[in-house]
Amino acid sequence: MAEQLEKKDSNFNTLRDNVNQLETQFEKLREDVISKLKECSDCIKSAKQLCHEATE
C-alpha cells in the first residue's frame, strides 16, 4: 500500500513538473511571437512611410 502511494506521489510530481515546463515553454513562445509581430508591424510602418515619402 505504501509503495502504491509513493508511486502515485511520484506520478503527480512528474505531472506537476511537466505542466510547469509546459507553462515555461508556452510563456517563452508567447514572448517570441509577440516580439516577431512587433518587428513585422515596424516593417509595415516603415514600408508605408517610404511609400508615402516616395509619392510626395
Protein Blocks (a to p, Z undefined) as FASTA:
>chain_A
ZZmmmmmmmmmmmmmmmmmmmmmmmmmmmmmmmmmmmmmmmmmmmmmmmmmmmmZZ
